[in-house]
Amino acid sequence: MDTTLLKFSLPALLALAISTAPAAAVEQNCRFIQAKPERESCYRHQEDELAAKRKPAPPRESTTLESLKQMRQDDDAVYRSINNICRGC
């Protein structure tokens, strides 16, 4: 049973290690560029990519507004049904 676990875990760990290495290399390749303007443009490009990844999702105002409208309609229906209750018949 231990050999079966080793057979599957070793290739999985190897694939994980290989897939994470290029991401780190992309971030560090700018410092090896000799020309200063090209190196700075590389850094700016990386900053833009990171900012795009970190950008929060836009707020979902349309769904919030729709849910508020639906809640208001439900409240109106409840109020109408309450007012039709005979009090003291």
C-alpha positions as a Markdown table, in Angstrom:
| # | Residue | x | y | z |
|---|---|---|---|---|
| 1 | Met | 0.0 | 0.0 | 0.0 |
| 2 | Asp | 2.9 | 2.4 | 0.7 |
| 3 | Thr | 4.4 | 1.8 | -2.7 |
| 4 | Thr | 1.0 | 2.7 | -4.4 |
| 5 | Leu | 0.9 | 5.9 | -2.4 |
| 6 | Leu | 4.5 | 6.7 | -3.4 |
| 7 | Lys | 3.7 | 6.0 | -7.1 |
| 8 | Phe | 1.0 | 8.6 | -7.1 |
| 9 | Ser | 2.3 | 11.2 | -4.8 |
| 10 | Leu | 5.8 | 11.5 | -6.3 |
| 11 | Pro | 4.6 | 12.4 | -9.8 |
| 12 | Ala | 2.0 | 14.8 | -8.4 |
| 13 | Leu | 4.6 | 16.6 | -6.4 |
| 14 | Leu | 6.9 | 16.7 | -9.3 |
| 15 | Ala | 4.2 | 18.2 | -11.6 |
| 16 | Leu | 3.4 | 20.8 | -8.9 |
| 17 | Ala | 7.0 | 21.8 | -8.6 |
| 18 | Ile | 7.4 | 22.2 | -12.3 |
| 19 | Ser | 4.2 | 24.2 | -12.7 |
| 20 | Thr | 5.2 | 26.7 | -10.0 |
| 21 | Ala | 8.7 | 27.3 | -11.2 |
| 22 | Pro | 7.8 | 29.3 | -14.4 |
| 23 | Ala | 5.6 | 31.7 | -12.4 |
| 24 | Ala | 8.5 | 32.7 | -10.2 |
| 25 | Ala | 10.8 | 33.0 | -13.2 |
| 26 | Val | 8.4 | 35.4 | -14.9 |
| 27 | Glu | 8.6 | 37.8 | -11.9 |
| 28 | Gln | 12.4 | 37.7 | -11.7 |
| 29 | Asn | 13.3 | 38.0 | -15.4 |
| 30 | Cys | 13.3 | 41.8 | -15.5 |
| 31 | Arg | 16.4 | 42.2 | -13.3 |
| 32 | Phe | 18.5 | 40.5 | -15.9 |
| 33 | Ile | 17.7 | 43.0 | -18.6 |
| 34 | Gln | 20.8 | 45.2 | -19.1 |
| 35 | Ala | 19.2 | 48.3 | -20.7 |
| 36 | Lys | 17.6 | 50.5 | -18.1 |
| 37 | Pro | 14.5 | 51.7 | -20.1 |
| 38 | Glu | 13.6 | 48.1 | -21.2 |
| 39 | Arg | 14.1 | 46.9 | -17.6 |
| 40 | Glu | 11.8 | 49.7 | -16.2 |
| 41 | Ser | 9.2 | 49.0 | -18.9 |
| 42 | Cys | 9.3 | 45.3 | -17.9 |
| 43 | Tyr | 8.8 | 46.2 | -14.2 |
| 44 | Arg | 5.8 | 48.5 | -15.2 |
| 45 | His | 4.3 | 45.7 | -17.2 |
| 46 | Gln | 4.6 | 43.3 | -14.3 |
| 47 | Glu | 3.0 | 45.8 | -12.0 |
| 48 | Asp | 0.1 | 46.2 | -14.4 |
| 49 | Glu | -0.4 | 42.4 | -14.5 |
| 50 | Leu | -0.3 | 42.1 | -10.7 |
| 51 | Ala | -2.7 | 45.0 | -10.3 |
| 52 | Ala | -5.1 | 43.3 | -12.8 |
| 53 | Lys | -4.9 | 40.1 | -10.8 |
| 54 | Arg | -5.5 | 41.8 | -7.5 |
| 55 | Lys | -8.3 | 44.0 | -8.7 |
| 56 | Pro | -11.4 | 43.3 | -6.7 |
| 57 | Ala | -14.6 | 42.1 | -8.4 |
| 58 | Pro | -17.0 | 44.9 | -9.3 |
| 59 | Pro | -19.9 | 45.3 | -6.8 |
| 60 | Arg | -23.1 | 43.5 | -7.8 |
| 61 | Glu | -25.4 | 46.5 | -7.4 |
| 62 | Ser | -27.9 | 45.3 | -10.0 |
| 63 | Thr | -28.6 | 42.1 | -8.1 |
| 64 | Thr | -28.8 | 44.0 | -4.8 |
| 65 | Leu | -31.3 | 46.4 | -6.3 |
| 66 | Glu | -33.4 | 43.6 | -7.7 |
| 67 | Ser | -33.4 | 41.8 | -4.4 |
| 68 | Leu | -34.5 | 44.9 | -2.6 |
| 69 | Lys | -37.3 | 45.4 | -5.1 |
| 70 | Gln | -38.4 | 41.8 | -4.6 |
| 71 | Met | -38.4 | 42.2 | -0.8 |
| 72 | Arg | -40.5 | 45.4 | -1.1 |
| 73 | Gln | -43.0 | 43.6 | -3.2 |
| 74 | Asp | -43.2 | 40.8 | -0.8 |
| 75 | Asp | -43.6 | 43.3 | 2.1 |
| 76 | Asp | -46.4 | 45.0 | 0.3 |
| 77 | Ala | -48.2 | 41.7 | -0.3 |
| 78 | Val | -47.9 | 40.9 | 3.5 |
| 79 | Tyr | -49.2 | 44.3 | 4.5 |
| 80 | Arg | -52.2 | 43.9 | 2.2 |
| 81 | Ser | -53.0 | 40.5 | 3.6 |
| 82 | Ile | -52.7 | 41.8 | 7.2 |
| 83 | Asn | -55.0 | 44.8 | 6.5 |
| 84 | Asn | -57.7 | 42.4 | 5.1 |
| 85 | Ile | -57.9 | 40.4 | 8.4 |
| 86 | Cys | -61.2 | 41.0 | 10.1 |
| 87 | Arg | -60.4 | 42.4 | 13.6 |
| 88 | Gly | -63.4 | 42.0 | 15.9 |
| 89 | Cys | -65.9 | 40.3 | 13.6 |
